[in-house]
Amino acid sequence: MRIINTSTKMLISFETGHFDIEKWNNYIDDAVPGVRQICIEDIQDCIEAGFSLQNIR
């Protein structure tokens, strides 16, 4: 198994101080090709279940 830490590259998604989905799309497509749709479906399931990151303190 080969593990590559790309977490620091993900920070470009927050370059303006707010999450930028387009920058994240570019990051995730480069870091782990094919996983973007899985992530989007997962967060959609969370939203439909009533989960919100804004409510976490």
Predicted model as a PDB file, atoms N, CA, C, CB and O in Angstrom, pLDDT in the B-factor column:
MODEL        1                                                                  
ATOM      1  N   MET A   1       0.848  -1.171   0.000  1.00 85.00           N  
ATOM      2  CA  MET A   1       0.000   0.000   0.000  1.00 85.00           C  
ATOM      3  C   MET A   1       0.896   1.237   0.000  1.00 85.00           C  
ATOM      4  CB  MET A   1      -0.966  -0.004   1.223  1.00 85.00           C  
ATOM      5  O   MET A   1       1.877   1.311   0.740  1.00 85.00           O  
ATOM      6  N   ARG A   2       0.547   2.184  -0.824  1.00 84.00           N  
ATOM      7  CA  ARG A   2       1.280   3.440  -0.894  1.00 84.00           C  
ATOM      8  C   ARG A   2       0.372   4.560  -0.410  1.00 84.00           C  
ATOM      9  CB  ARG A   2       1.787   3.717  -2.338  1.00 84.00           C  
ATOM     10  O   ARG A   2      -0.725   4.743  -0.937  1.00 84.00           O  
ATOM     11  N   ILE A   3       0.817   5.302   0.580  1.00 86.00           N  
ATOM     12  CA  ILE A   3       0.030   6.401   1.140  1.00 86.00           C  
ATOM     13  C   ILE A   3       0.699   7.716   0.764  1.00 86.00           C  
ATOM     14  CB  ILE A   3      -0.109   6.268   2.692  1.00 86.00           C  
ATOM     15  O   ILE A   3       1.895   7.906   0.984  1.00 86.00           O  
ATOM     16  N   ILE A   4      -0.086   8.610   0.199  1.00 82.00           N  
ATOM     17  CA  ILE A   4       0.411   9.923  -0.183  1.00 82.00           C  
ATOM     18  C   ILE A   4      -0.422  10.969   0.552  1.00 82.00           C  
ATOM     19  CB  ILE A   4       0.349  10.131  -1.737  1.00 82.00           C  
ATOM     20  O   ILE A   4      -1.639  11.036   0.378  1.00 82.00           O  
ATOM     21  N   ASN A   5       0.229  11.774   1.361  1.00 89.00           N  
ATOM     22  CA  ASN A   5      -0.473  12.811   2.117  1.00 89.00           C  
ATOM     23  C   ASN A   5      -0.617  14.051   1.244  1.00 89.00           C  
ATOM     24  CB  ASN A   5       0.281  13.150   3.438  1.00 89.00           C  
ATOM     25  O   ASN A   5       0.368  14.729   0.953  1.00 89.00           O  
ATOM     26  N   THR A   6      -1.837  14.345   0.832  1.00 87.00           N  
ATOM     27  CA  THR A   6      -2.113  15.529   0.013  1.00 87.00           C  
ATOM     28  C   THR A   6      -2.928  16.565   0.779  1.00 87.00           C  
ATOM     29  CB  THR A   6      -2.852  15.129  -1.262  1.00 87.00           C  
ATOM     30  O   THR A   6      -3.445  17.513   0.188  1.00 87.00           O  
ATOM     31  N   SER A   7      -3.044  16.383   2.094  1.00 87.00           N  
ATOM     32  CA  SER A   7      -3.930  17.261   2.869  1.00 87.00           C  
ATOM     33  C   SER A   7      -3.517  18.724   2.790  1.00 87.00           C  
ATOM     34  CB  SER A   7      -3.956  16.823   4.318  1.00 87.00           C  
ATOM     35  O   SER A   7      -4.386  19.596   2.795  1.00 87.00           O  
ATOM     36  N   THR A   8      -2.232  19.021   2.719  1.00 91.00           N  
ATOM     37  CA  THR A   8      -1.834  20.431   2.638  1.00 91.00           C  
ATOM     38  C   THR A   8      -2.265  21.052   1.312  1.00 91.00           C  
ATOM     39  CB  THR A   8      -0.314  20.567   2.811  1.00 91.00           C  
ATOM     40  O   THR A   8      -2.528  22.253   1.251  1.00 91.00           O  
ATOM     41  N   LYS A   9      -2.340  20.252   0.255  1.00 92.00           N  
ATOM     42  CA  LYS A   9      -2.797  20.768  -1.043  1.00 92.00           C  
ATOM     43  C   LYS A   9      -4.280  21.112  -1.001  1.00 92.00           C  
ATOM     44  CB  LYS A   9      -2.527  19.744  -2.158  1.00 92.00           C  
ATOM     45  O   LYS A   9      -4.746  21.957  -1.766  1.00 92.00           O  
ATOM     46  N   MET A  10      -5.020  20.463  -0.115  1.00 91.00           N  
ATOM     47  CA  MET A  10      -6.454  20.712  -0.014  1.00 91.00           C  
ATOM     48  C   MET A  10      -6.745  22.111   0.509  1.00 91.00           C  
ATOM     49  CB  MET A  10      -7.104  19.678   0.888  1.00 91.00           C  
ATOM     50  O   MET A  10      -7.837  22.639   0.302  1.00 91.00           O  
ATOM     51  N   LEU A  11      -5.776  22.709   1.183  1.00 93.00           N  
ATOM     52  CA  LEU A  11      -5.982  24.040   1.748  1.00 93.00           C  
ATOM     53  C   LEU A  11      -6.277  25.097   0.692  1.00 93.00           C  
ATOM     54  CB  LEU A  11      -4.774  24.449   2.538  1.00 93.00           C  
ATOM     55  O   LEU A  11      -6.837  26.144   1.016  1.00 93.00           O  
ATOM     56  N   ILE A  12      -5.915  24.848  -0.558  1.00 93.00           N  
ATOM     57  CA  ILE A  12      -6.240  25.789  -1.630  1.00 93.00           C  
ATOM     58  C   ILE A  12      -7.758  25.971  -1.755  1.00 93.00           C  
ATOM     59  CB  ILE A  12      -5.649  25.301  -2.970  1.00 93.00           C  
ATOM     60  O   ILE A  12      -8.229  26.990  -2.262  1.00 93.00           O  
ATOM     61  N   SER A  13      -8.510  24.983  -1.292  1.00 92.00           N  
ATOM     62  CA  SER A  13      -9.974  25.067  -1.324  1.00 92.00           C  
ATOM     63  C   SER A  13     -10.495  26.157  -0.405  1.00 92.00           C  
ATOM     64  CB  SER A  13     -10.588  23.733  -0.935  1.00 92.00           C  
ATOM     65  O   SER A  13     -11.647  26.574  -0.526  1.00 92.00           O  
ATOM     66  N   PHE A  14      -9.647  26.629   0.526  1.00 92.00           N  
ATOM     67  CA  PHE A  14     -10.033  27.659   1.492  1.00 92.00           C  
ATOM     68  C   PHE A  14      -9.201  28.932   1.326  1.00 92.00           C  
ATOM     69  CB  PHE A  14      -9.886  27.124   2.916  1.00 92.00           C  
ATOM     70  O   PHE A  14      -9.087  29.737   2.251  1.00 92.00           O  
ATOM     71  N   GLU A  15      -8.627  29.100   0.146  1.00 91.00           N  
ATOM     72  CA  GLU A  15      -7.713  30.200  -0.118  1.00 91.00           C  
ATOM     73  C   GLU A  15      -8.300  31.568   0.216  1.00 91.00           C  
ATOM     74  CB  GLU A  15      -7.300  30.172  -1.553  1.00 91.00           C  
ATOM     75  O   GLU A  15      -7.585  32.446   0.697  1.00 91.00           O  
ATOM     76  N   THR A  16      -9.585  31.754  -0.032  1.00 91.00           N  
ATOM     77  CA  THR A  16     -10.233  33.046   0.221  1.00 91.00           C  
ATOM     78  C   THR A  16     -10.810  33.144   1.620  1.00 91.00           C  
ATOM     79  CB  THR A  16     -11.328  33.285  -0.789  1.00 91.00           C  
ATOM     80  O   THR A  16     -11.437  34.145   1.964  1.00 91.00           O  
ATOM     81  N   GLY A  17     -10.605  32.117   2.429  1.00 89.00           N  
ATOM     82  CA  GLY A  17     -11.180  32.104   3.772  1.00 89.00           C  
ATOM     83  C   GLY A  17     -12.510  31.377   3.832  1.00 89.00           C  
ATOM     84  O   GLY A  17     -13.054  31.161   4.915  1.00 89.00           O  
ATOM     85  N   HIS A  18     -13.038  30.997   2.679  1.00 87.00           N  
ATOM     86  CA  HIS A  18     -14.281  30.251   2.583  1.00 87.00           C  
ATOM     87  C   HIS A  18     -14.066  29.073   1.641  1.00 87.00           C  
ATOM     88  CB  HIS A  18     -15.448  31.158   2.092  1.00 87.00           C  
ATOM     89  O   HIS A  18     -13.227  29.125   0.742  1.00 87.00           O  
ATOM     90  N   PHE A  19     -14.825  28.026   1.856  1.00 87.00           N  
ATOM     91  CA  PHE A  19     -14.693  26.834   1.018  1.00 87.00           C  
ATOM     92  C   PHE A  19     -15.097  27.135  -0.411  1.00 87.00           C  
ATOM     93  CB  PHE A  19     -15.538  25.686   1.572  1.00 87.00           C  
ATOM     94  O   PHE A  19     -16.168  27.692  -0.653  1.00 87.00           O  
ATOM     95  N   ASP A  20     -14.245  26.769  -1.362  1.00 92.00           N  
ATOM     96  CA  ASP A  20     -14.499  26.962  -2.788  1.00 92.00           C  
ATOM     97  C   ASP A  20     -14.628  25.584  -3.440  1.00 92.00           C  
ATOM     98  CB  ASP A  20     -13.354  27.807  -3.465  1.00 92.00           C  
ATOM     99  O   ASP A  20     -13.627  24.887  -3.611  1.00 92.00           O  
ATOM    100  N   ILE A  21     -15.835  25.191  -3.800  1.00 91.00           N  
ATOM    101  CA  ILE A  21     -16.102  23.856  -4.331  1.00 91.00           C  
ATOM    102  C   ILE A  21     -15.348  23.600  -5.637  1.00 91.00           C  
ATOM    103  CB  ILE A  21     -17.598  23.673  -4.553  1.00 91.00           C  
ATOM    104  O   ILE A  21     -14.904  22.477  -5.876  1.00 91.00           O  
ATOM    105  N   GLU A  22     -15.196  24.608  -6.475  1.00 94.00           N  
ATOM    106  CA  GLU A  22     -14.484  24.408  -7.741  1.00 94.00           C  
ATOM    107  C   GLU A  22     -13.008  24.100  -7.498  1.00 94.00           C  
ATOM    108  CB  GLU A  22     -14.623  25.650  -8.636  1.00 94.00           C  
ATOM    109  O   GLU A  22     -12.438  23.231  -8.157  1.00 94.00           O  
ATOM    110  N   LYS A  23     -12.392  24.807  -6.560  1.00 95.00           N  
ATOM    111  CA  LYS A  23     -10.991  24.516  -6.227  1.00 95.00           C  
ATOM    112  C   LYS A  23     -10.876  23.137  -5.593  1.00 95.00           C  
ATOM    113  CB  LYS A  23     -10.417  25.591  -5.273  1.00 95.00           C  
ATOM    114  O   LYS A  23      -9.912  22.413  -5.839  1.00 95.00           O  
ATOM    115  N   TRP A  24     -11.865  22.774  -4.772  1.00 93.00           N  
ATOM    116  CA  TRP A  24     -11.852  21.439  -4.184  1.00 93.00           C  
ATOM    117  C   TRP A  24     -12.009  20.375  -5.266  1.00 93.00           C  
ATOM    118  CB  TRP A  24     -12.966  21.302  -3.134  1.00 93.00           C  
ATOM    119  O   TRP A  24     -11.330  19.349  -5.225  1.00 93.00           O  
ATOM    120  N   ASN A  25     -12.890  20.605  -6.227  1.00 94.00           N  
ATOM    121  CA  ASN A  25     -13.067  19.656  -7.332  1.00 94.00           C  
ATOM    122  C   ASN A  25     -11.745  19.412  -8.044  1.00 94.00           C  
ATOM    123  CB  ASN A  25     -14.120  20.175  -8.332  1.00 94.00           C  
ATOM    124  O   ASN A  25     -11.397  18.267  -8.333  1.00 94.00           O  
ATOM    125  N   ASN A  26     -11.007  20.477  -8.329  1.00 95.00           N  
ATOM    126  CA  ASN A  26      -9.709  20.331  -8.989  1.00 95.00           C  
ATOM    127  C   ASN A  26      -8.728  19.561  -8.117  1.00 95.00           C  
ATOM    128  CB  ASN A  26      -9.132  21.703  -9.337  1.00 95.00           C  
ATOM    129  O   ASN A  26      -8.011  18.685  -8.602  1.00 95.00           O  
ATOM    130  N   TYR A  27      -8.697  19.890  -6.827  1.00 95.00           N  
ATOM    131  CA  TYR A  27      -7.804  19.202  -5.893  1.00 95.00           C  
ATOM    132  C   TYR A  27      -8.128  17.705  -5.836  1.00 95.00           C  
ATOM    133  CB  TYR A  27      -7.913  19.826  -4.484  1.00 95.00           C  
ATOM    134  O   TYR A  27      -7.236  16.874  -6.007  1.00 95.00           O  
ATOM    135  N   ILE A  28      -9.383  17.362  -5.599  1.00 94.00           N  
ATOM    136  CA  ILE A  28      -9.748  15.966  -5.391  1.00 94.00           C  
ATOM    137  C   ILE A  28      -9.580  15.150  -6.664  1.00 94.00           C  
ATOM    138  CB  ILE A  28     -11.180  15.864  -4.896  1.00 94.00           C  
ATOM    139  O   ILE A  28      -9.183  13.987  -6.598  1.00 94.00           O  
ATOM    140  N   ASP A  29      -9.872  15.734  -7.817  1.00 95.00           N  
ATOM    141  CA  ASP A  29      -9.677  15.020  -9.076  1.00 95.00           C  
ATOM    142  C   ASP A  29      -8.200  14.690  -9.296  1.00 95.00           C  
ATOM    143  CB  ASP A  29     -10.215  15.851 -10.250  1.00 95.00           C  
ATOM    144  O   ASP A  29      -7.870  13.633  -9.834  1.00 95.00           O  
ATOM    145  N   ASP A  30      -7.323  15.589  -8.881  1.00 93.00           N  
ATOM    146  CA  ASP A  30      -5.886  15.360  -9.012  1.00 93.00           C  
ATOM    147  C   ASP A  30      -5.376  14.389  -7.951  1.00 93.00           C  
ATOM    148  CB  ASP A  30      -5.130  16.681  -8.916  1.00 93.00           C  
ATOM    149  O   ASP A  30      -4.562  13.513  -8.244  1.00 93.00           O  
ATOM    150  N   ALA A  31      -5.859  14.547  -6.713  1.00 91.00           N  
ATOM    151  CA  ALA A  31      -5.363  13.734  -5.591  1.00 91.00           C  
ATOM    152  C   ALA A  31      -5.848  12.292  -5.647  1.00 91.00           C  
ATOM    153  CB  ALA A  31      -5.789  14.352  -4.277  1.00 91.00           C  
ATOM    154  O   ALA A  31      -5.062  11.365  -5.447  1.00 91.00           O  
ATOM    155  N   VAL A  32      -7.128  12.095  -5.917  1.00 89.00           N  
ATOM    156  CA  VAL A  32      -7.716  10.752  -5.913  1.00 89.00           C  
ATOM    157  C   VAL A  32      -8.732  10.665  -7.051  1.00 89.00           C  
ATOM    158  CB  VAL A  32      -8.391  10.430  -4.532  1.00 89.00           C  
ATOM    159  O   VAL A  32      -9.932  10.818  -6.827  1.00 89.00           O  
ATOM    160  N   PRO A  33      -8.258  10.421  -8.256  1.00 91.00           N  
ATOM    161  CA  PRO A  33      -9.177  10.366  -9.404  1.00 91.00           C  
ATOM    162  C   PRO A  33     -10.336   9.393  -9.163  1.00 91.00           C  
ATOM    163  CB  PRO A  33      -8.415   9.957 -10.670  1.00 91.00           C  
ATOM    164  O   PRO A  33     -10.140   8.256  -8.734  1.00 91.00           O  
ATOM    165  N   GLY A  34     -11.550   9.877  -9.452  1.00 92.00           N  
ATOM    166  CA  GLY A  34     -12.729   9.031  -9.343  1.00 92.00           C  
ATOM    167  C   GLY A  34     -13.465   9.094  -8.017  1.00 92.00           C  
ATOM    168  O   GLY A  34     -14.568   8.558  -7.903  1.00 92.00           O  
ATOM    169  N   VAL A  35     -12.882   9.737  -7.009  1.00 94.00           N  
ATOM    170  CA  VAL A  35     -13.522   9.744  -5.694  1.00 94.00           C  
ATOM    171  C   VAL A  35     -14.468  10.933  -5.493  1.00 94.00           C  
ATOM    172  CB  VAL A  35     -12.463   9.755  -4.617  1.00 94.00           C  
ATOM    173  O   VAL A  35     -15.264  10.939  -4.554  1.00 94.00           O  
ATOM    174  N   ARG A  36     -14.386  11.929  -6.362  1.00 94.00           N  
ATOM    175  CA  ARG A  36     -15.207  13.137  -6.171  1.00 94.00           C  
ATOM    176  C   ARG A  36     -16.685  12.809  -6.061  1.00 94.00           C  
ATOM    177  CB  ARG A  36     -14.989  14.112  -7.319  1.00 94.00           C  
ATOM    178  O   ARG A  36     -17.350  13.297  -5.146  1.00 94.00           O  
ATOM    179  N   GLN A  37     -17.215  12.008  -6.953  1.00 95.00           N  
ATOM    180  CA  GLN A  37     -18.649  11.701  -6.943  1.00 95.00           C  
ATOM    181  C   GLN A  37     -19.047  10.971  -5.662  1.00 95.00           C  
ATOM    182  CB  GLN A  37     -19.024  10.852  -8.168  1.00 95.00           C  
ATOM    183  O   GLN A  37     -20.131  11.207  -5.127  1.00 95.00           O  
ATOM    184  N   ILE A  38     -18.190  10.099  -5.174  1.00 96.00           N  
ATOM    185  CA  ILE A  38     -18.468   9.392  -3.921  1.00 96.00           C  
ATOM    186  C   ILE A  38     -18.582  10.397  -2.776  1.00 96.00           C  
ATOM    187  CB  ILE A  38     -17.360   8.345  -3.619  1.00 96.00           C  
ATOM    188  O   ILE A  38     -19.495  10.302  -1.956  1.00 96.00           O  
ATOM    189  N   CYS A  39     -17.661  11.357  -2.716  1.00 93.00           N  
ATOM    190  CA  CYS A  39     -17.694  12.371  -1.659  1.00 93.00           C  
ATOM    191  C   CYS A  39     -18.945  13.231  -1.750  1.00 93.00           C  
ATOM    192  CB  CYS A  39     -16.452  13.256  -1.731  1.00 93.00           C  
ATOM    193  O   CYS A  39     -19.579  13.520  -0.735  1.00 93.00           O  
ATOM    194  N   ILE A  40     -19.303  13.639  -2.959  1.00 93.00           N  
ATOM    195  CA  ILE A  40     -20.486  14.476  -3.149  1.00 93.00           C  
ATOM    196  C   ILE A  40     -21.753  13.729  -2.750  1.00 93.00           C  
ATOM    197  CB  ILE A  40     -20.585  14.940  -4.604  1.00 93.00           C  
ATOM    198  O   ILE A  40     -22.633  14.301  -2.108  1.00 93.00           O  
ATOM    199  N   GLU A  41     -21.853  12.464  -3.124  1.00 95.00           N  
ATOM    200  CA  GLU A  41     -23.019  11.667  -2.739  1.00 95.00           C  
ATOM    201  C   GLU A  41     -23.087  11.494  -1.226  1.00 95.00           C  
ATOM    202  CB  GLU A  41     -22.981  10.295  -3.425  1.00 95.00           C  
ATOM    203  O   GLU A  41     -24.171  11.519  -0.644  1.00 95.00           O  
ATOM    204  N   ASP A  42     -21.936  11.319  -0.592  1.00 93.00           N  
ATOM    205  CA  ASP A  42     -21.893  11.143   0.859  1.00 93.00           C  
ATOM    206  C   ASP A  42     -22.366  12.402   1.581  1.00 93.00           C  
ATOM    207  CB  ASP A  42     -20.475  10.782   1.310  1.00 93.00           C  
ATOM    208  O   ASP A  42     -23.157  12.313   2.521  1.00 93.00           O  
ATOM    209  N   ILE A  43     -21.895  13.563   1.156  1.00 89.00           N  
ATOM    210  CA  ILE A  43     -22.325  14.792   1.815  1.00 89.00           C  
ATOM    211  C   ILE A  43     -23.803  15.074   1.543  1.00 89.00           C  
ATOM    212  CB  ILE A  43     -21.468  15.973   1.349  1.00 89.00           C  
ATOM    213  O   ILE A  43     -24.502  15.615   2.401  1.00 89.00           O  
ATOM    214  N   GLN A  44     -24.276  14.709   0.358  1.00 91.00           N  
ATOM    215  CA  GLN A  44     -25.700  14.881   0.059  1.00 91.00           C  
ATOM    216  C   GLN A  44     -26.546  14.020   0.994  1.00 91.00           C  
ATOM    217  CB  GLN A  44     -25.994  14.520  -1.415  1.00 91.00           C  
ATOM    218  O   GLN A  44     -27.585  14.465   1.481  1.00 91.00           O  
ATOM    219  N   ASP A  45     -26.105  12.793   1.243  1.00 93.00           N  
ATOM    220  CA  ASP A  45     -26.815  11.924   2.190  1.00 93.00           C  
ATOM    221  C   ASP A  45     -26.833  12.548   3.576  1.00 93.00           C  
ATOM    222  CB  ASP A  45     -26.162  10.530   2.245  1.00 93.00           C  
ATOM    223  O   ASP A  45     -27.850  12.483   4.267  1.00 93.00           O  
ATOM    224  N   CYS A  46     -25.725  13.150   3.995  1.00 89.00           N  
ATOM    225  CA  CYS A  46     -25.656  13.794   5.308  1.00 89.00           C  
ATOM    226  C   CYS A  46     -26.620  14.979   5.394  1.00 89.00           C  
ATOM    227  CB  CYS A  46     -24.223  14.260   5.597  1.00 89.00           C  
ATOM    228  O   CYS A  46     -27.316  15.154   6.395  1.00 89.00           O  
ATOM    229  N   ILE A  47     -26.650  15.785   4.337  1.00 87.00           N  
ATOM    230  CA  ILE A  47     -27.546  16.944   4.307  1.00 87.00           C  
ATOM    231  C   ILE A  47     -28.999  16.491   4.377  1.00 87.00           C  
ATOM    232  CB  ILE A  47     -27.310  17.786   3.034  1.00 87.00           C  
ATOM    233  O   ILE A  47     -29.797  17.066   5.116  1.00 87.00           O  
ATOM    234  N   GLU A  48     -29.340  15.466   3.613  1.00 92.00           N  
ATOM    235  CA  GLU A  48     -30.713  14.949   3.615  1.00 92.00           C  
ATOM    236  C   GLU A  48     -31.095  14.362   4.973  1.00 92.00           C  
ATOM    237  CB  GLU A  48     -30.878  13.888   2.527  1.00 92.00           C  
ATOM    238  O   GLU A  48     -32.274  14.320   5.323  1.00 92.00           O  
ATOM    239  N   ALA A  49     -30.103  13.909   5.735  1.00 92.00           N  
ATOM    240  CA  ALA A  49     -30.359  13.354   7.063  1.00 92.00           C  
ATOM    241  C   ALA A  49     -30.436  14.469   8.132  1.00 92.00           C  
ATOM    242  CB  ALA A  49     -29.254  12.335   7.430  1.00 92.00           C  
ATOM    243  O   ALA A  49     -30.703  14.192   9.302  1.00 92.00           O  
ATOM    244  N   GLY A  50     -30.199  15.725   7.719  1.00 89.00           N  
ATOM    245  CA  GLY A  50     -30.310  16.835   8.645  1.00 89.00           C  
ATOM    246  C   GLY A  50     -28.999  17.249   9.275  1.00 89.00           C  
ATOM    247  O   GLY A  50     -28.994  18.116  10.148  1.00 89.00           O  
ATOM    248  N   PHE A  51     -27.895  16.667   8.869  1.00 86.00           N  
ATOM    249  CA  PHE A  51     -26.578  16.996   9.421  1.00 86.00           C  
ATOM    250  C   PHE A  51     -26.059  18.280   8.773  1.00 86.00           C  
ATOM    251  CB  PHE A  51     -25.573  15.824   9.200  1.00 86.00           C  
ATOM    252  O   PHE A  51     -26.170  18.458   7.560  1.00 86.00           O  
ATOM    253  N   SER A  52     -25.493  19.170   9.586  1.00 78.00           N  
ATOM    254  CA  SER A  52     -24.942  20.406   9.066  1.00 78.00           C  
ATOM    255  C   SER A  52     -23.672  20.749   9.819  1.00 78.00           C  
ATOM    256  CB  SER A  52     -25.961  21.549   9.168  1.00 78.00           C  
ATOM    257  O   SER A  52     -23.672  20.783  11.049  1.00 78.00           O  
ATOM    258  N   LEU A  53     -22.588  21.004   9.097  1.00 69.00           N  
ATOM    259  CA  LEU A  53     -21.331  21.391   9.737  1.00 69.00           C  
ATOM    260  C   LEU A  53     -21.464  22.737  10.425  1.00 69.00           C  
ATOM    261  CB  LEU A  53     -20.199  21.435   8.712  1.00 69.00           C  
ATOM    262  O   LEU A  53     -20.741  23.006  11.385  1.00 69.00           O  
ATOM    263  N   GLN A  54     -22.367  23.591   9.962  1.00 69.00           N  
ATOM    264  CA  GLN A  54     -22.550  24.898  10.568  1.00 69.00           C  
ATOM    265  C   GLN A  54     -23.109  24.777  11.985  1.00 69.00           C  
ATOM    266  CB  GLN A  54     -23.473  25.752   9.708  1.00 69.00           C  
ATOM    267  O   GLN A  54     -22.952  25.695  12.790  1.00 69.00           O  
ATOM    268  N   ASN A  55     -23.752  23.668  12.292  1.00 65.00           N  
ATOM    269  CA  ASN A  55     -24.351  23.487  13.624  1.00 65.00           C  
ATOM    270  C   ASN A  55     -23.380  22.907  14.641  1.00 65.00           C  
ATOM    271  CB  ASN A  55     -25.559  22.591  13.527  1.00 65.00           C  
ATOM    272  O   ASN A  55     -23.723  22.785  15.817  1.00 65.00           O  
ATOM    273  N   ILE A  56     -22.181  22.548  14.213  1.00 61.00           N  
ATOM    274  CA  ILE A  56     -21.181  21.969  15.113  1.00 61.00           C  
ATOM    275  C   ILE A  56     -20.362  23.100  15.717  1.00 61.00           C  
ATOM    276  CB  ILE A  56     -20.260  20.952  14.362  1.00 61.00           C  
ATOM    277  O   ILE A  56     -19.856  23.961  14.997  1.00 61.00           O  
ATOM    278  N   ARG A  57     -20.233  23.096  17.012  1.00 55.00           N  
ATOM    279  CA  ARG A  57     -19.448  24.139  17.707  1.00 55.00           C  
ATOM    280  C   ARG A  57     -18.380  23.512  18.538  1.00 55.00           C  
ATOM    281  CB  ARG A  57     -20.339  25.020  18.588  1.00 55.00           C  
ATOM    282  O   ARG A  57     -17.616  24.217  19.197  1.00 55.00           O  
TER     283      ARG A  57                                                      
ENDMDL                                                                          
END                                                                             
